[in-house]
Every structure is written in structure tokens, then in C-alpha cells.
Amino acid sequence: MHITPDEAAKALGEVRRVQRTALRAAPPMFPAWYAVAVWGFVLGAQAATEVLTGPATWVAMAVLAIGLAAAVIVFLWQMYRAWPLRPHRSVVDPWAWAGFAAWVAGTTIVQFLATLALRTAEFAHPRTGGTLVTFVLVLLTARAVPRWMATRNVRRAETR
């Protein structure tokens, strides 16, 4: 079988087009709801240990632990179901994961600084308040992070 350079270029262009389409349609690298659930757990744990006392603390922590366990199970189930649809690591932009790590670190730093500011202002429950600030930040930004990661992957595929 003989393939001309033009036919090869056309076929490769079609492969790249299908690859970009598949990357755009791929499920997110992580579900945004999961980050919100984890920070929701942290917020609940802060409130349970800083605001509540006695048996109410233990009941709240048990309920939170069950909720977090359920979120982890749903997360793992979703990851397992979507595994065949995930992009191969050769087309995943490592800077996308670096950006995700920076987002996680940034939200943690915001939590620390907000807690410190509230403690300095002698707020009644500084850890809970600082975590609430961070929870709202995560709630507002969590959907954008996996979309940004997917966009990085598509751009990487386009430049290859």
C-alpha cells in the first residue's frame, strides 16, 4: 500500500482533530463537587470542634465522617466509571496538575490567613470563620479549575 505525503498529512490532521474533540468531551480531571464536599467536611469539623461541646461534638463528627466517606465512595465510583474516557497521560498537561496543586495550596493559605485575621480581631470562632471564608472561595472557584485543566490538555494536544 502506498500513501502519499498529502494523504498522510490529511490522515494525521484528522487524527489530531478527533483527539481534540475527544479531549474536549472527556470528563473533568476531578469533579468540582468533590472539592466542595471536602471543604464542607473541613468547615463542619471546625464548627463541630470549635462551636459545639460535649456529645453534640461527637455526634456532629460522626455524621460528618459518614458524609465524607459517602463522598469518597461516590468520587471513586465516578472515577472508576469514567476511567476508560479519561485522556491518556501522554496528552495530559503536567502544568494542569501543577495549577490544581497551586489552587489547593492557595485555598489552604487563604484559610490560614483568614483564621489568623479573625483571631487577631478576636472573633469568637476564628477557625470556623476562616474555614467558612475558604469554603465560599472553593464554592465559587471549584467548577473553573477542572475546566481550566481540560483546556490546558486540549491546548497541549493542539501544539503537538
C-alpha positions in Angstrom: 0.0 0.0 0.0 1.4 3.4 -1.0 0.4 6.5 0.9 1.4 9.9 -0.5 2.7 12.6 1.8 -0.5 14.6 1.2 -2.7 11.6 2.2 -0.5 11.0 5.3 -0.8 14.7 6.3 -4.6 14.6 5.8 -4.9 11.5 7.9 -2.7 12.9 10.7 -4.8 16.1 10.6 -8.0 14.0 11.0 -6.4 12.1 13.9 -5.5 15.3 15.7 -9.0 16.8 15.1 -10.6 13.7 16.6 -8.1 13.8 19.5 -9.0 17.4 20.3 -12.7 16.6 20.1 -12.3 13.7 22.4 -10.3 15.8 24.9 -13.0 18.5 24.9 -15.6 15.8 25.6 -13.6 14.0 28.2 -14.9 14.1 31.8 -13.1 16.6 34.1 -9.9 15.6 35.7 -11.7 15.7 39.0 -15.3 16.5 39.8 -15.8 20.0 41.2 -18.3 18.8 43.7 -15.7 16.7 45.5 -13.5 19.7 46.4 -16.6 21.4 47.8 -17.5 18.3 49.7 -14.0 18.0 51.3 -14.0 21.7 52.3 -17.6 21.3 53.5 -16.3 18.5 55.8 -13.4 20.7 57.0 -15.9 23.5 57.7 -18.2 21.1 59.6 -15.3 19.7 61.6 -14.1 23.2 62.5 -17.6 24.2 63.7 -18.1 20.9 65.5 -14.9 21.2 67.4 -14.8 24.9 68.0 -18.5 25.8 68.5 -20.2 22.6 69.9 -19.4 20.9 73.1 -19.9 17.6 74.7 -21.8 14.8 73.0 -23.0 17.2 70.3 -19.4 17.4 69.1 -19.1 13.7 68.8 -22.5 13.3 67.0 -21.6 16.0 64.6 -18.2 14.5 63.9 -19.8 11.0 63.3 -22.3 12.5 60.9 -19.5 14.4 59.1 -17.3 11.3 58.9 -20.2 9.3 57.3 -20.8 12.1 54.9 -17.2 12.3 53.9 -17.0 8.5 53.5 -20.0 8.6 51.2 -18.5 11.4 49.2 -15.3 9.4 48.8 -17.2 6.3 47.7 -19.2 8.3 45.1 -16.0 10.0 43.9 -14.2 6.7 43.5 -17.3 5.2 41.7 -17.4 8.1 39.3 -13.7 7.9 38.6 -14.0 4.1 38.0 -16.9 4.5 35.6 -15.2 7.3 33.7 -11.7 5.7 33.6 -12.0 4.5 30.0 -13.0 8.0 28.9 -10.0 9.7 30.6 -7.2 11.2 28.5 -4.1 9.1 28.3 -1.3 10.6 30.5 0.7 11.4 27.3 -1.8 14.1 26.4 -2.3 15.4 29.9 -0.5 18.7 30.5 1.5 18.4 33.7 1.1 22.1 34.3 -2.7 21.4 34.7 -1.9 19.3 37.7 0.6 21.9 39.0 -2.2 24.5 38.7 -4.5 22.3 40.6 -1.9 21.8 43.3 -1.4 25.6 43.5 -5.2 26.1 43.8 -5.3 23.6 46.7 -2.3 25.3 48.4 -3.8 28.7 47.7 -7.1 27.9 49.3 -5.3 26.4 52.3 -3.2 29.6 52.7 -6.4 31.7 52.4 -7.9 29.6 55.2 -4.8 30.1 57.4 -4.7 33.8 56.8 -8.4 34.3 57.3 -8.2 32.4 60.6 -5.2 34.4 61.7 -7.0 37.7 60.8 -10.2 36.6 62.7 -8.1 35.5 65.7 -6.3 38.9 65.7 -9.7 40.6 65.5 -10.8 38.5 68.5 -13.7 36.9 66.5 -15.5 34.3 68.7 -14.8 31.3 66.4 -11.8 32.2 64.2 -11.1 28.7 62.8 -14.7 28.2 61.8 -14.9 31.7 60.3 -11.6 31.3 58.4 -12.8 28.0 57.1 -16.1 29.5 56.1 -14.3 32.1 54.1 -12.3 29.4 52.3 -15.4 27.2 51.7 -17.1 30.1 49.9 -13.9 30.7 47.9 -13.8 27.0 46.9 -17.6 27.0 46.2 -17.0 29.9 43.8 -13.9 28.6 42.0 -14.2 24.8 42.1 -16.0 24.5 38.8 -13.5 26.6 36.9 -10.4 24.5 38.0 -11.3 21.3 36.1 -12.4 23.3 33.1 -9.1 25.1 33.1 -7.3 21.8 33.4 -9.2 20.4 30.4 -8.4 23.5 28.4 -4.7 23.0 29.1 -4.9 19.5 27.9 -6.6 20.5 24.6 -4.0 23.2 24.1 -1.2 20.7 24.6 -2.8 18.3 22.1 -3.1 21.2 19.6 0.6 22.1 19.9 1.9 18.6 19.5 
